[in-house]
Amino acid sequence: MNLALWIAAGLLAAVALAGGISKTFVPKEKLAAHSGGEWTGHASVVFVKTLGVLELLAAVGLILPAVLDIAPFMVPVTAVCWILLMVGAMITHARFGQPKLVMLNLVYLLLAAFIAWGRFVLEPFTG
């Protein structure tokens, strides 16, 4: 189970890193021009960049606390925060009529729920 949780955290961290980099460093207009990114055209630059930074922090929070053994309890806490972020993403994509992206965000949400449940209940980090 520990290995499965590490793999899940690594996959979700990679997703968060990719999303965070794009939202933080790619111009909003370029994001809005791509399929799935239309919502950025209706959001402020500050909001998009803030989401990008939150995703970068999530990527870090899913891995580094456990690797460095500094506040490893932050791994499941970060997973819970990711769940909340995915609820917002699902609502946003539903409003824009993007059911495939809603389902993709649901997969990310379920992955985060697995990590949170696993690290809070099944295989918590002990120090």
N, C-alpha and C positions, 0 to 999 in steps of 0.2 A: 504494500500500500504506500509506503514511503516513496518508493521509486515512481509510482504512478502520480503521486502528488507533486513530486519534483518535475516530472515531465509536463504535467498540466500547467504548473506555474511557469515553466520555461516557455511553453507555447503561448500562454496568455501574455507573458512579458514581451514576447516577440511581436504579438499583435499590438500591444499597447505602445511599444517603441515605434513601430512603423506608423501607426496613427498619430502618435505624438509628434514625430519628426515632420510628417506632412502638414499637420495643422499648425505647427509652430513656425516652420520655415518656408513653406510654399505659400505664395501670395493667394489671398482669399479669392480673387478673380479666377485664378487658375484652378483652384479647388472647385469652384462653382461651375466651371465649364465641363467637369468630368461627371460621368454617370455616378449617381449616388452622392455627389457633393453639392447638389442643387441647393440644399438647405443653407449652405454657407453664404449664398447670395442674399439670403434674408436675415442674416445675423451680422452683428457688428464684428469688426476686425478684432477688437479686444476679447469678445466672447469666444471666437474661434481660436485665438492664440491661447486664451486661458484654458480651454478644453485640451489643447495640445500639450500645455505644460502639465496639466493634471494627468494626462495619459503617460507622459514621460516619468512623472513621479510614481505612477502605478507600476510601470516597468521596473523601476528601481525597487519599489516597496514589495514586489512579489518575490524578489530574489535576494537582494543584498542583506537584509536583516538576518536571514537564515545563514547565508554564506559567511558573513562576518561574525555571527553569533552576538549581534548587538540588537537588542529588542526584537527577537524573532517573532514575538507575538504580533508584530506589525504585518506579517505575511497574511494571516487570515483577516485582519482588520482591513488591509488593502483590498483583499478579495471582496469583502462586503461593500466597500466603497465602489469597486468596479461594478458590482451588481446594480447599485443605484445609478451609476453612469449609464449602464446599458438599458435600464428602464427608460431613462430620458431619451436615449438614442432610438429605442424602439418606438416611442411615442412620436418622435420627430419624423422618422422614416414612414410611419403609418400615415401621418398627416400629408406626406408628399406622395402617397400611393406607391410605396416601394416595399411590397411584401417580402421580396427576397432578402432585402437588407434587414427587415424586421426579424426574419428567421435567422439570419447570420448573427445578429446581435443577441438573439435568444440562445444560440449555441455558446457565444462568449459568456453570457450570463450564467448558463448552466455549468460551464467550466469553472467560473469563479465560485459558484455555489459549492461545487465539488471540493475546491481548494479550501474554502472557508469551513465547510463541514469537516473535511479531513483534518485540517490543522487545529480546529477548535476541539474536535471530539475524538476522531480515530487515531491520529498520529500527531499529537501536539509536540512542538519543540520543547524539550525540557533542558533546563540549564543549570 
